[in-house]
Amino acid sequence: MSTLCQHLTTLDTQHLRRDTQHICPECVALGSTWVHLRICQACGHVGCCDDSPNKHATKHFHATQHPVITSAEPGERWAWCYVDEDLREY
């Protein structure tokens, strides 16, 4: 992990926003599918990953500039900062 990314160094991993339904609501509304889910740590938005056809998590970042997402996948413990393009495992 880079020490330059303040978004990740100040992330409170004990109080992360969590996914409760394990769906991408935007994909469901479109009748589409997803590969993996990501959670915006600023507002709790759940969106699909960039390997998914619609890339809703990244679209959410571009619309809001909320910098940090975490994986909603069981067993995965990482956070990604879109602004600094930095990854942190926790």
Secondary structure as UniProt FT lines:
FT   TURN            3..4
FT   HELIX           6..9
FT   HELIX           13..15
FT   HELIX           25..30
FT   STRAND          37..40
FT   TURN            41..43
FT   STRAND          46..48
FT   TURN            50..51
FT   HELIX           56..64
FT   STRAND          68..71
FT   TURN            74..75
FT   STRAND          78..81
FT   TURN            82..85
FT   STRAND          86..89
//
